[in-house]
């Protein structure tokens, strides 16, 4: 039987219409159970229906960040409820990403849309242990240049290369227009460990591209 704990809605930032960053203050039993980046947990309004959300903060955090796409149910509640509203959350679950497996390797993170959340969790730990890894690269795909969550934060991460693809260009956008797959061959090395989050079609294609670069499947991890 799942254990539910009270949490409080502490901050919210609208990235663009329909895309919102949210922060919850969580109790100690929930924070201390957060063991690996890439884990998720369940959130609900008190006594209501539940949904699962990936945690965008690194393990060790006392508040949890999320990237929410508005819609229905809990997602819409998180995007609209007044700050300081009490919600209920479970301890984190899921296998997360095996960061130790990337020690001594180049680390490539690839994700699209709200899948940036678990990759941000990884980066939070990587920057604390930066000397453990070779080159660290984030390849993210978003809908448009208006929908770039945590952009300034990501660009300021020390010794982390950030590459962004958007599927809808806009005036002034000088980056790639298209899918993240097109960016992978230029950043993959045979010494890569890859963490992938997103739709199966994307992760399958990226895995194939990594294989062509000499990366064995044993060094490609999915957040499932």
C-alpha atoms as an extended CHARMM CRD file, in Angstrom:
* protein
*
       224  EXT
         1         1  UNK       CA              0.0000000000        0.0000000000        0.0000000000  PROA      1               0.0000000000
         2         2  UNK       CA              1.4030000000        3.4210000000       -0.9750000000  PROA      2               0.0000000000
         3         3  UNK       CA              2.1660000000        5.9960000000        1.6690000000  PROA      3               0.0000000000
         4         4  UNK       CA              0.9440000000        9.5340000000        1.0470000000  PROA      4               0.0000000000
         5         5  UNK       CA              2.4780000000       12.6490000000        2.5670000000  PROA      5               0.0000000000
         6         6  UNK       CA              1.4770000000       16.3090000000        2.6080000000  PROA      6               0.0000000000
         7         7  UNK       CA              3.3890000000       18.6550000000        0.2970000000  PROA      7               0.0000000000
         8         8  UNK       CA              2.9250000000       22.3330000000       -0.4720000000  PROA      8               0.0000000000
         9         9  UNK       CA              2.8450000000       24.1960000000       -3.7800000000  PROA      9               0.0000000000
        10        10  UNK       CA              5.6020000000       26.7850000000       -3.3600000000  PROA      10              0.0000000000
        11        11  UNK       CA              6.4520000000       28.2360000000       -6.7750000000  PROA      11              0.0000000000
        12        12  UNK       CA              5.2830000000       28.2840000000      -10.3630000000  PROA      12              0.0000000000
        13        13  UNK       CA              6.7380000000       29.8050000000      -13.5200000000  PROA      13              0.0000000000
        14        14  UNK       CA              4.9300000000       29.8910000000      -16.8590000000  PROA      14              0.0000000000
        15        15  UNK       CA              7.4220000000       29.0240000000      -19.5980000000  PROA      15              0.0000000000
        16        16  UNK       CA              4.9030000000       29.4580000000      -22.3960000000  PROA      16              0.0000000000
        17        17  UNK       CA              1.2200000000       28.8460000000      -22.9040000000  PROA      17              0.0000000000
        18        18  UNK       CA              0.6270000000       25.2930000000      -21.7420000000  PROA      18              0.0000000000
        19        19  UNK       CA              4.0920000000       24.6920000000      -20.2590000000  PROA      19              0.0000000000
        20        20  UNK       CA              4.7870000000       25.4010000000      -16.5930000000  PROA      20              0.0000000000
        21        21  UNK       CA              7.6160000000       24.8910000000      -14.0910000000  PROA      21              0.0000000000
        22        22  UNK       CA              6.3680000000       23.9700000000      -10.6110000000  PROA      22              0.0000000000
        23        23  UNK       CA              8.0190000000       23.5470000000       -7.2120000000  PROA      23              0.0000000000
        24        24  UNK       CA              6.6700000000       21.5650000000       -4.2630000000  PROA      24              0.0000000000
        25        25  UNK       CA              8.0210000000       21.6130000000       -0.7390000000  PROA      25              0.0000000000
        26        26  UNK       CA              8.0890000000       17.9530000000        0.2950000000  PROA      26              0.0000000000
        27        27  UNK       CA              8.4610000000       16.3800000000        3.7470000000  PROA      27              0.0000000000
        28        28  UNK       CA             11.6300000000       14.6520000000        4.9240000000  PROA      28              0.0000000000
        29        29  UNK       CA             10.4150000000       11.0420000000        4.3700000000  PROA      29              0.0000000000
        30        30  UNK       CA              9.7850000000       11.8580000000        0.6960000000  PROA      30              0.0000000000
        31        31  UNK       CA             12.9950000000       13.8240000000        0.1390000000  PROA      31              0.0000000000
        32        32  UNK       CA             15.1670000000       11.2150000000        1.8490000000  PROA      32              0.0000000000
        33        33  UNK       CA             13.6990000000        8.4250000000       -0.3060000000  PROA      33              0.0000000000
        34        34  UNK       CA             14.8840000000       10.1620000000       -3.4850000000  PROA      34              0.0000000000
        35        35  UNK       CA             17.8640000000        7.9680000000       -4.3710000000  PROA      35              0.0000000000
        36        36  UNK       CA             18.6230000000        8.2800000000       -8.1090000000  PROA      36              0.0000000000
        37        37  UNK       CA             18.1790000000       11.0310000000      -10.6910000000  PROA      37              0.0000000000
        38        38  UNK       CA             15.4060000000       10.2200000000      -13.1000000000  PROA      38              0.0000000000
        39        39  UNK       CA             13.0090000000        8.8480000000      -10.5010000000  PROA      39              0.0000000000
        40        40  UNK       CA              9.3650000000        9.9130000000      -10.3930000000  PROA      40              0.0000000000
        41        41  UNK       CA              6.5610000000        9.9390000000       -7.8730000000  PROA      41              0.0000000000
        42        42  UNK       CA              2.8060000000       10.3270000000       -7.5990000000  PROA      42              0.0000000000
        43        43  UNK       CA              0.9710000000       13.5640000000       -6.8420000000  PROA      43              0.0000000000
        44        44  UNK       CA             -2.7010000000       14.1510000000       -6.1270000000  PROA      44              0.0000000000
        45        45  UNK       CA             -5.0200000000       16.7220000000       -4.6700000000  PROA      45              0.0000000000
        46        46  UNK       CA             -5.9620000000       15.6440000000       -1.1850000000  PROA      46              0.0000000000
        47        47  UNK       CA             -7.9770000000       12.4610000000       -1.5750000000  PROA      47              0.0000000000
        48        48  UNK       CA             -8.2480000000       12.8620000000       -5.3490000000  PROA      48              0.0000000000
        49        49  UNK       CA             -7.0100000000       11.0620000000       -8.4390000000  PROA      49              0.0000000000
        50        50  UNK       CA             -3.2490000000       10.6660000000       -8.8400000000  PROA      50              0.0000000000
        51        51  UNK       CA             -0.7440000000       11.1910000000      -11.6520000000  PROA      51              0.0000000000
        52        52  UNK       CA              2.9690000000       10.4460000000      -11.9710000000  PROA      52              0.0000000000
        53        53  UNK       CA              5.5750000000       13.1580000000      -12.4930000000  PROA      53              0.0000000000
        54        54  UNK       CA              9.3190000000       13.0150000000      -13.0580000000  PROA      54              0.0000000000
        55        55  UNK       CA             11.3620000000       14.9510000000      -10.5040000000  PROA      55              0.0000000000
        56        56  UNK       CA             13.5430000000       17.6590000000      -12.0270000000  PROA      56              0.0000000000
        57        57  UNK       CA             15.6070000000       18.2950000000       -8.8820000000  PROA      57              0.0000000000
        58        58  UNK       CA             18.6420000000       16.1960000000       -7.9430000000  PROA      58              0.0000000000
        59        59  UNK       CA             18.5800000000       13.7390000000       -5.0360000000  PROA      59              0.0000000000
        60        60  UNK       CA             19.3300000000       15.5720000000       -1.8120000000  PROA      60              0.0000000000
        61        61  UNK       CA             16.9310000000       18.4260000000       -2.5500000000  PROA      61              0.0000000000
        62        62  UNK       CA             14.3260000000       19.3510000000        0.0720000000  PROA      62              0.0000000000
        63        63  UNK       CA             11.9500000000       20.7310000000       -2.5410000000  PROA      63              0.0000000000
        64        64  UNK       CA             11.0910000000       19.0920000000       -5.8480000000  PROA      64              0.0000000000
        65        65  UNK       CA             10.8410000000       20.8270000000       -9.2270000000  PROA      65              0.0000000000
        66        66  UNK       CA              8.7080000000       19.6000000000      -12.1400000000  PROA      66              0.0000000000
        67        67  UNK       CA              7.9780000000       20.5000000000      -15.7390000000  PROA      67              0.0000000000
        68        68  UNK       CA              4.2370000000       20.3030000000      -16.3800000000  PROA      68              0.0000000000
        69        69  UNK       CA              2.3090000000       20.3960000000      -19.6190000000  PROA      69              0.0000000000
        70        70  UNK       CA             -1.1510000000       21.6950000000      -18.8690000000  PROA      70              0.0000000000
        71        71  UNK       CA             -4.1020000000       19.5170000000      -19.6820000000  PROA      71              0.0000000000
        72        72  UNK       CA             -6.4540000000       17.8810000000      -17.2320000000  PROA      72              0.0000000000
        73        73  UNK       CA             -6.4030000000       16.3860000000      -13.7590000000  PROA      73              0.0000000000
        74        74  UNK       CA             -3.3420000000       16.8630000000      -11.5900000000  PROA      74              0.0000000000
        75        75  UNK       CA             -1.3520000000       18.6030000000      -14.3350000000  PROA      75              0.0000000000
        76        76  UNK       CA             -3.9770000000       21.3210000000      -14.6160000000  PROA      76              0.0000000000
        77        77  UNK       CA             -4.2640000000       21.5590000000      -10.8290000000  PROA      77              0.0000000000
        78        78  UNK       CA             -0.5180000000       22.1120000000      -10.4430000000  PROA      78              0.0000000000
        79        79  UNK       CA             -0.6770000000       24.8090000000      -13.1150000000  PROA      79              0.0000000000
        80        80  UNK       CA             -3.6060000000       26.6990000000      -11.5920000000  PROA      80              0.0000000000
        81        81  UNK       CA             -4.0080000000       26.0840000000       -7.8420000000  PROA      81              0.0000000000
        82        82  UNK       CA             -3.0250000000       28.9460000000       -5.4940000000  PROA      82              0.0000000000
        83        83  UNK       CA              0.4610000000       28.8350000000       -4.0210000000  PROA      83              0.0000000000
        84        84  UNK       CA              0.6870000000       27.1720000000       -0.5850000000  PROA      84              0.0000000000
        85        85  UNK       CA             -2.0720000000       24.7310000000       -1.5350000000  PROA      85              0.0000000000
        86        86  UNK       CA             -1.5900000000       21.3800000000        0.2070000000  PROA      86              0.0000000000
        87        87  UNK       CA             -1.2810000000       18.3280000000       -2.0200000000  PROA      87              0.0000000000
        88        88  UNK       CA             -0.3280000000       14.7250000000       -1.3610000000  PROA      88              0.0000000000
        89        89  UNK       CA              2.7430000000       12.9320000000       -2.7190000000  PROA      89              0.0000000000
        90        90  UNK       CA              4.3080000000        9.4920000000       -2.4800000000  PROA      90              0.0000000000
        91        91  UNK       CA              8.0130000000        8.7210000000       -2.0050000000  PROA      91              0.0000000000
        92        92  UNK       CA              9.9880000000        8.5470000000       -5.2690000000  PROA      92              0.0000000000
        93        93  UNK       CA             10.0080000000        5.2940000000       -7.1950000000  PROA      93              0.0000000000
        94        94  UNK       CA             11.4990000000        3.8320000000      -10.3630000000  PROA      94              0.0000000000
        95        95  UNK       CA             15.0370000000        2.7450000000      -11.1500000000  PROA      95              0.0000000000
        96        96  UNK       CA             16.2120000000        6.1660000000      -12.3260000000  PROA      96              0.0000000000
        97        97  UNK       CA             19.5080000000        6.5610000000      -14.1590000000  PROA      97              0.0000000000
        98        98  UNK       CA             22.6570000000        4.6660000000      -13.0790000000  PROA      98              0.0000000000
        99        99  UNK       CA             25.0340000000        7.6010000000      -12.8500000000  PROA      99              0.0000000000
       100       100  UNK       CA             27.8620000000        5.3700000000      -11.6070000000  PROA      100             0.0000000000
       101       101  UNK       CA             27.7800000000        3.5530000000      -14.9570000000  PROA      101             0.0000000000
       102       102  UNK       CA             28.8330000000        6.7930000000      -16.6470000000  PROA      102             0.0000000000
       103       103  UNK       CA             31.8510000000        7.4190000000      -14.4500000000  PROA      103             0.0000000000
       104       104  UNK       CA             34.9420000000        7.8680000000      -16.6160000000  PROA      104             0.0000000000
       105       105  UNK       CA             32.8830000000        8.1470000000      -19.8250000000  PROA      105             0.0000000000
       106       106  UNK       CA             31.5050000000       10.9660000000      -21.9200000000  PROA      106             0.0000000000
       107       107  UNK       CA             27.8760000000       11.4620000000      -20.8410000000  PROA      107             0.0000000000
       108       108  UNK       CA             25.1780000000       12.2290000000      -23.4020000000  PROA      108             0.0000000000
       109       109  UNK       CA             21.6640000000       13.1690000000      -22.2650000000  PROA      109             0.0000000000
       110       110  UNK       CA             18.8860000000       13.2340000000      -24.8680000000  PROA      110             0.0000000000
       111       111  UNK       CA             15.2700000000       14.1750000000      -24.2000000000  PROA      111             0.0000000000
       112       112  UNK       CA             12.2850000000       15.9800000000      -25.6580000000  PROA      112             0.0000000000
       113       113  UNK       CA              9.5400000000       18.1310000000      -24.1670000000  PROA      113             0.0000000000
       114       114  UNK       CA              8.8210000000       17.5610000000      -20.4910000000  PROA      114             0.0000000000
       115       115  UNK       CA             11.3890000000       14.7370000000      -20.5320000000  PROA      115             0.0000000000
       116       116  UNK       CA             13.8910000000       17.4880000000      -19.8270000000  PROA      116             0.0000000000
       117       117  UNK       CA             12.8110000000       17.2010000000      -16.1680000000  PROA      117             0.0000000000
       118       118  UNK       CA             14.5720000000       13.9010000000      -15.3070000000  PROA      118             0.0000000000
       119       119  UNK       CA             17.6360000000       14.9790000000      -17.3160000000  PROA      119             0.0000000000
       120       120  UNK       CA             17.8500000000       18.1750000000      -15.2530000000  PROA      120             0.0000000000
       121       121  UNK       CA             17.8720000000       15.9160000000      -12.2020000000  PROA      121             0.0000000000
       122       122  UNK       CA             20.8910000000       14.1020000000      -13.6600000000  PROA      122             0.0000000000
       123       123  UNK       CA             22.6790000000       17.3630000000      -14.4090000000  PROA      123             0.0000000000
       124       124  UNK       CA             22.1580000000       18.5360000000      -10.8480000000  PROA      124             0.0000000000
       125       125  UNK       CA             24.2840000000       15.6370000000       -9.6000000000  PROA      125             0.0000000000
       126       126  UNK       CA             26.7500000000       15.7300000000      -12.4890000000  PROA      126             0.0000000000
       127       127  UNK       CA             27.7280000000       19.3160000000      -11.7140000000  PROA      127             0.0000000000
       128       128  UNK       CA             28.4550000000       18.2930000000       -8.1180000000  PROA      128             0.0000000000
       129       129  UNK       CA             30.7670000000       15.5300000000       -9.3690000000  PROA      129             0.0000000000
       130       130  UNK       CA             31.9320000000       17.0350000000      -12.6480000000  PROA      130             0.0000000000
       131       131  UNK       CA             35.4420000000       15.5320000000      -12.5030000000  PROA      131             0.0000000000
       132       132  UNK       CA             33.9510000000       12.0020000000      -12.5700000000  PROA      132             0.0000000000
       133       133  UNK       CA             32.9210000000       12.3490000000      -16.2170000000  PROA      133             0.0000000000
       134       134  UNK       CA             34.3980000000       13.2370000000      -19.5650000000  PROA      134             0.0000000000
       135       135  UNK       CA             32.5010000000       15.4960000000      -21.9100000000  PROA      135             0.0000000000
       136       136  UNK       CA             28.9020000000       16.1130000000      -20.7760000000  PROA      136             0.0000000000
       137       137  UNK       CA             26.3560000000       16.9960000000      -23.4410000000  PROA      137             0.0000000000
       138       138  UNK       CA             22.6310000000       17.7000000000      -23.2720000000  PROA      138             0.0000000000
       139       139  UNK       CA             20.6160000000       17.4290000000      -26.4850000000  PROA      139             0.0000000000
       140       140  UNK       CA             17.0580000000       18.6110000000      -25.9390000000  PROA      140             0.0000000000
       141       141  UNK       CA             14.1170000000       18.9480000000      -28.2850000000  PROA      141             0.0000000000
       142       142  UNK       CA             11.3210000000       21.4190000000      -27.6760000000  PROA      142             0.0000000000
       143       143  UNK       CA              8.3530000000       22.6370000000      -29.6740000000  PROA      143             0.0000000000
       144       144  UNK       CA              9.5190000000       26.2010000000      -30.2500000000  PROA      144             0.0000000000
       145       145  UNK       CA             12.0930000000       28.7760000000      -29.0660000000  PROA      145             0.0000000000
       146       146  UNK       CA              9.4030000000       30.0680000000      -26.6990000000  PROA      146             0.0000000000
       147       147  UNK       CA              9.3630000000       26.7380000000      -24.8830000000  PROA      147             0.0000000000
       148       148  UNK       CA             12.8740000000       26.4200000000      -23.4680000000  PROA      148             0.0000000000
       149       149  UNK       CA             12.5680000000       25.6330000000      -19.7520000000  PROA      149             0.0000000000
       150       150  UNK       CA             15.4500000000       26.5550000000      -17.4310000000  PROA      150             0.0000000000
       151       151  UNK       CA             17.3260000000       27.9440000000      -20.4410000000  PROA      151             0.0000000000
       152       152  UNK       CA             19.5970000000       30.3940000000      -18.6080000000  PROA      152             0.0000000000
       153       153  UNK       CA             20.3270000000       27.8310000000      -15.9030000000  PROA      153             0.0000000000
       154       154  UNK       CA             21.2760000000       25.1640000000      -18.4370000000  PROA      154             0.0000000000
       155       155  UNK       CA             23.5120000000       27.4780000000      -20.4300000000  PROA      155             0.0000000000
       156       156  UNK       CA             25.3650000000       28.4810000000      -17.2630000000  PROA      156             0.0000000000
       157       157  UNK       CA             26.1530000000       24.9230000000      -16.1610000000  PROA      157             0.0000000000
       158       158  UNK       CA             29.9450000000       24.5930000000      -15.9560000000  PROA      158             0.0000000000
       159       159  UNK       CA             31.5210000000       22.4000000000      -18.6280000000  PROA      159             0.0000000000
       160       160  UNK       CA             28.1900000000       21.1500000000      -20.0130000000  PROA      160             0.0000000000
       161       161  UNK       CA             27.4170000000       21.5310000000      -23.7270000000  PROA      161             0.0000000000
       162       162  UNK       CA             23.7550000000       22.2410000000      -24.4700000000  PROA      162             0.0000000000
       163       163  UNK       CA             22.2760000000       21.6680000000      -27.9370000000  PROA      163             0.0000000000
       164       164  UNK       CA             18.6450000000       22.4490000000      -28.7080000000  PROA      164             0.0000000000
       165       165  UNK       CA             16.3790000000       21.4790000000      -31.5810000000  PROA      165             0.0000000000
       166       166  UNK       CA             12.9330000000       22.9970000000      -32.0710000000  PROA      166             0.0000000000
       167       167  UNK       CA             10.2440000000       21.6740000000      -34.3770000000  PROA      167             0.0000000000
       168       168  UNK       CA              8.7470000000       25.1350000000      -34.9790000000  PROA      168             0.0000000000
       169       169  UNK       CA             11.2290000000       27.8540000000      -35.8700000000  PROA      169             0.0000000000
       170       170  UNK       CA             10.7270000000       31.5430000000      -35.1190000000  PROA      170             0.0000000000
       171       171  UNK       CA             12.2570000000       34.8580000000      -36.2170000000  PROA      171             0.0000000000
       172       172  UNK       CA             15.6660000000       35.2550000000      -34.6140000000  PROA      172             0.0000000000
       173       173  UNK       CA             16.1260000000       31.5470000000      -33.8820000000  PROA      173             0.0000000000
       174       174  UNK       CA             19.5500000000       30.4810000000      -35.1510000000  PROA      174             0.0000000000
       175       175  UNK       CA             19.5110000000       26.9520000000      -33.7810000000  PROA      175             0.0000000000
       176       176  UNK       CA             18.4200000000       23.6780000000      -35.3550000000  PROA      176             0.0000000000
       177       177  UNK       CA             14.8620000000       23.2950000000      -36.6350000000  PROA      177             0.0000000000
       178       178  UNK       CA             13.8940000000       19.6480000000      -36.7210000000  PROA      178             0.0000000000
       179       179  UNK       CA             14.3110000000       16.6200000000      -34.4920000000  PROA      179             0.0000000000
       180       180  UNK       CA             16.9480000000       15.8990000000      -31.8460000000  PROA      180             0.0000000000
       181       181  UNK       CA             18.1140000000       12.8520000000      -33.7920000000  PROA      181             0.0000000000
       182       182  UNK       CA             19.8400000000       15.1190000000      -36.2920000000  PROA      182             0.0000000000
       183       183  UNK       CA             22.0930000000       16.5360000000      -33.5640000000  PROA      183             0.0000000000
       184       184  UNK       CA             23.2780000000       13.2190000000      -32.1370000000  PROA      184             0.0000000000
       185       185  UNK       CA             25.9240000000       12.1210000000      -34.6960000000  PROA      185             0.0000000000
       186       186  UNK       CA             27.9630000000       15.2900000000      -34.1360000000  PROA      186             0.0000000000
       187       187  UNK       CA             28.1800000000       14.8050000000      -30.3610000000  PROA      187             0.0000000000
       188       188  UNK       CA             28.3490000000       11.0180000000      -29.9120000000  PROA      188             0.0000000000
       189       189  UNK       CA             31.7010000000        9.3280000000      -29.3450000000  PROA      189             0.0000000000
       190       190  UNK       CA             32.6350000000        5.6750000000      -28.9180000000  PROA      190             0.0000000000
       191       191  UNK       CA             33.3570000000        6.5520000000      -25.2770000000  PROA      191             0.0000000000
       192       192  UNK       CA             29.7700000000        7.6490000000      -24.6230000000  PROA      192             0.0000000000
       193       193  UNK       CA             27.2610000000        6.5650000000      -22.0080000000  PROA      193             0.0000000000
       194       194  UNK       CA             23.8070000000        7.8100000000      -22.9940000000  PROA      194             0.0000000000
       195       195  UNK       CA             20.6840000000        8.5090000000      -20.9350000000  PROA      195             0.0000000000
       196       196  UNK       CA             17.5770000000        8.8260000000      -23.1140000000  PROA      196             0.0000000000
       197       197  UNK       CA             14.0550000000        9.9910000000      -22.2530000000  PROA      197             0.0000000000
       198       198  UNK       CA             11.1920000000       10.3790000000      -24.6900000000  PROA      198             0.0000000000
       199       199  UNK       CA              8.9620000000        8.6310000000      -27.1740000000  PROA      199             0.0000000000
       200       200  UNK       CA             10.0130000000        5.1790000000      -28.3200000000  PROA      200             0.0000000000
       201       201  UNK       CA             10.5240000000        6.2550000000      -31.9250000000  PROA      201             0.0000000000
       202       202  UNK       CA             13.0420000000        8.8700000000      -30.8350000000  PROA      202             0.0000000000
       203       203  UNK       CA             14.9070000000        6.6460000000      -28.3720000000  PROA      203             0.0000000000
       204       204  UNK       CA             15.0760000000        3.8170000000      -30.9280000000  PROA      204             0.0000000000
       205       205  UNK       CA             16.5300000000        6.0960000000      -33.5840000000  PROA      205             0.0000000000
       206       206  UNK       CA             19.0210000000        7.6760000000      -31.1840000000  PROA      206             0.0000000000
       207       207  UNK       CA             20.0990000000        4.2230000000      -29.9710000000  PROA      207             0.0000000000
       208       208  UNK       CA             20.7320000000        3.2000000000      -33.5710000000  PROA      208             0.0000000000
       209       209  UNK       CA             22.7670000000        6.3680000000      -34.2250000000  PROA      209             0.0000000000
       210       210  UNK       CA             24.8090000000        5.7210000000      -31.0980000000  PROA      210             0.0000000000
       211       211  UNK       CA             25.4740000000        2.1800000000      -32.2730000000  PROA      211             0.0000000000
       212       212  UNK       CA             26.8620000000        3.5450000000      -35.5300000000  PROA      212             0.0000000000
       213       213  UNK       CA             29.1670000000        5.7570000000      -33.4490000000  PROA      213             0.0000000000
       214       214  UNK       CA             30.5070000000        2.6860000000      -31.6390000000  PROA      214             0.0000000000
       215       215  UNK       CA             28.3860000000        2.8750000000      -28.4880000000  PROA      215             0.0000000000
       216       216  UNK       CA             27.1800000000       -0.5840000000      -27.3810000000  PROA      216             0.0000000000
       217       217  UNK       CA             23.5710000000       -1.0010000000      -26.2480000000  PROA      217             0.0000000000
       218       218  UNK       CA             24.8730000000       -1.8430000000      -22.7760000000  PROA      218             0.0000000000
       219       219  UNK       CA             25.8620000000        1.8290000000      -22.4150000000  PROA      219             0.0000000000
       220       220  UNK       CA             22.4820000000        3.2340000000      -23.5020000000  PROA      220             0.0000000000
       221       221  UNK       CA             19.9650000000        3.6520000000      -20.6820000000  PROA      221             0.0000000000
       222       222  UNK       CA             16.2650000000        4.5090000000      -20.9240000000  PROA      222             0.0000000000
       223       223  UNK       CA             14.2300000000        6.0530000000      -18.1260000000  PROA      223             0.0000000000
       224       224  UNK       CA             11.3920000000        3.5260000000      -17.9890000000  PROA      224             0.0000000000
